[in-house]
Amino acid sequence: MKKTELITNPDGSVFHLHLLPGEIADKIIIVGDPGRVGMIGEMLDSVRVRKSNREFSTITGSYRDAEITVISSGIGTDNIDIVVNELDALANIDLKTGIVAEEPRSLSFIRIGTAGGLQPDLPVGSFVATSKAVGFDGLIHFYEGYEWCLDHMLADALATHLEWPDVLAYPYVVEADASLLEKLASGLTRGITISTPGFYAPQGRRLRLEPFDNEINDNITSFRFRGERITNYEMESSAIYGLSKLMNHKALTICVVIGNRITGEFLNDYKPAISALVRQVLEGLSS
């Protein structure tokens, strides 16, 4: 493997995350905001690793009997591509030789974040678990061998419903890990989440520029397929789910709805809701 394929720093750490192989746990919470890493760290019983580079802040510590890593990804599927690939490398590739482990280690990724609701009955402050992630971002198409892990029927039905233009990356759909969904999302609202490659026009917002489809949010809200509906927008889950499937990891996203795009309701102080969700996830991971 060329050194430009898997770049390391002078101290041997992986290039962007600045982490060494022994510094991550099997259970990994991914948040967007680096500030949330410190907030979650205060909930842990102990912390043995603290690292930070650019938007990537990491801690590894313990909560009850579980060792947990918390890492910030920043915003977007492009950053997720870095985070998930480098975490996988830390777990499954010898950083000195580039040799892949014969028996790969499986990691569990739990994204905790915020989202925009796309159904009128989803009040702000509610928790939504992503049963399936729809990618408007196109990231999965840059990798080989992904066809087996996609829900093509749902993607085709959605593309038809939205009259999806050929100039955009074709939507892809990946399921959450069933065991994590059962363990961590019991009693929560579950639905399909759309991960977009931007916050404004890709989510139907209008400032000085018009989106390509002024009715996209209404059309997404009305979409139904096999009894499922699209519940929310965010910007990372499709890449987490897709890369995890391809590398035999587990993934689940649970978000706090802080704005409802249909009703216009917005939750200004959403930090208490995030804290409550984090505590719920930590309890689930330690049980």
Stockholm file with secondary structure:
# STOCKHOLM 1.0

chainA/1-287         MKKTELITNPDGSVFHLHLLPGEIADKIIIVGDPGRVGMIGEMLDSVRVRKSNREFSTITGSYRDAEITVISSGIGTDNIDIVVNELDALANIDLKTGIVAEEPRSLSFIRIGTAGGLQPDLPVGSFVATSKAVGFDGLIHFYEGYEWCLDHMLADALATHLEWPDVLAYPYVVEADASLLEKLASGLTRGITISTPGFYAPQGRRLRLEPFDNEINDNITSFRFRGERITNYEMESSAIYGLSKLMNHKALTICVVIGNRITGEFLNDYKPAISALVRQVLEGLSS
#=GR chainA/1-287 SS CCTTTSCBCTTSCBTTTCCCGGGCCSEEEEESCHHHHHHHHTTSSEEEEEEEETTEEEEEEEETTEEEEEEECCSSHHHHHHHHHHHHHHHHBCTTTCCBCSSCCCCEEEEEEEEEECSTTCCTTCEEEEEEEEESSCGGGGSSSCGGGSCHHHHHHHHHHTTCCTTSCCCEEEECCHHHHHHHCTTSEEEEEEECSCSSGGGTCCSSSCCSCTTHHHHHHHCEETTEEEEEEESSHHHHHHHHHHTTCEEEEEEEEEEETTTCCBCSCCHHHHHHHHHHHHHHHHC
#=GC SS_cons         CCTTTSCBCTTSCBTTTCCCGGGCCSEEEEESCHHHHHHHHTTSSEEEEEEEETTEEEEEEEETTEEEEEEECCSSHHHHHHHHHHHHHHHHBCTTTCCBCSSCCCCEEEEEEEEEECSTTCCTTCEEEEEEEEESSCGGGGSSSCGGGSCHHHHHHHHHHTTCCTTSCCCEEEECCHHHHHHHCTTSEEEEEEECSCSSGGGTCCSSSCCSCTTHHHHHHHCEETTEEEEEEESSHHHHHHHHHHTTCEEEEEEEEEEETTTCCBCSCCHHHHHHHHHHHHHHHHC
//
